């Protein structure tokens, strides 16, 4: 902090120089810097928001949405937003020195001032205001309340650029209404990437117009294992599906997320975890005349993988990605690349021929060449790849090719080894720890050995363990830590079939990861976070979210 800012903060703080960890202000994720003054300000019933003329139209749109949110939830209040209106109570002004997602928020008795350099920064400042108001405002519910704000000065920006949540909708399908509920939670806690795991062995969930059998065949299975919170686990002995999203529905989710400053990262897992696609188009498998069915067993690793030695099969993959590139504006696309056995390639004539042509010494290198080929293709569409860490941690992988692909590596297991290897290759990496000691960022695992709902199988990943996990260890040198660009909460649905169980396991651990993504590591404090999380329960209750409560005893 420079001397000018420090002097201003000390002058402003008439009470004490308490940090956020010592304050009673409910703001999660915790801001980078916050100093609390004396008392509070009562919002005027006629509230005018002024946007500096130097800002563009996108800022005015954000201000108008914020004004509408206040007026629709606060009875007796009227709000308006405009360019340089007379006597605004909230002023939004540009500050080119601030980073792209940074903001300052200065709440005084007679005025609130927001400064930012981008629409993102303004949005996060307004989210902070909503978060400090009564819980019904963030929840979008109209209710009588004491609409006051604390006297406070905040200088804030996120720790990581990528603040993600992944949902697997292949093993068990979840409709767009539930996805929107999860996007609302993400927005409330300043997360900015929804990683949508659209395909796997158990189901193909994305409409691809060039290949209609992907959804007419691949989106349904002959049986389904259901895991219910109350009933436990059982087989339905009935067909499951067809369950998939039309291209219009996927665009609807993209638009809904964009209003909340969330990008959508689509994932189509390939060349492994591709059984549903090969059940639809067996000619692209390594054994076209064999039996190919969408899997009913929700977990596991299967040998039926894409025939990477067949140019038509590789083109099949590219055609799928081409359609998705047109639906999802985010400049990245995820092709998985995890848990891909090579046995089918070792027994396929086309793959044997490719092996000889390339002169490689490992069948794993066929996957590396496939990743590089796909990377080259999607770059012609203005996109870049995400891959799982097996691309750099599997024995025999061609690390030079993966480096050349420029892929971002999402590291889950071995998480820290994968992240470190990616960074050493000069590749960006996302930390989404599978499990470490008492917890990690896989928030589909059972939350404790004593969890009364044990359908989610093994696991003892506590809320506290999730919160206290350190994504970038202290021994990572600065020249490598710059490649650690984000963290992600990951939710697989092999053992979770309904939305109640999904929310129960995800919440509040998703909020733990949100704070890890935004707040400085040095300021994280479990007891303070637990206190703020307790204050957030009315927000979750307003939204009728089902969340775990056992952490209250920790």
Secondary structure, 3 states (H helix, E strand, C coil): CCHHHHHHHHHHCCCCCCCHHHCCCCCCCCCCEEEEEEEEEECCCEEEEEECCCCCHHHHHHHHHHHHHHHHHCCCCEEEEEECCCCCCEEEEECCCCCCCCEEEEECCCCEEEEECCHHHHHHHHHHHHHHCCHHHHHCCCCCCCCEEEEEEEEECCCCCEEEEEEECCCCCCCHHHHHHHHHHHHHCCCCEEEEECEECCEECECCCCCCHHHHCCCCECCCEEEECCCEEEECCCCECCCCECHHHHHHHHHHHHHCCCEEEEECCCCCCCHHHHHHCHHHECCCCCCCCCCCCCCCCCCCCECCCCHHHHHHHHHHHHHHHHHCCCCEEECCCCCCCCHHHHCCHHHHHHHHHHCCCCCHHHHHHHHHHHHHHHHCCCCEEEEECHHHHCCCCCHHHHHHHCCEEEECCCHHHHHHHHHHCCCCEEECCCCECCECCECCCCCCCCCCCCCCCCCCCCHHHHHHCCCCCCCCCHHHHCCEEEEEEEECCCCCCCHHHHHHHHCCHHHHHHHHHHCCHHHCCHHHHHHHHHHCHHHHHHCCCCCCCHHHHC
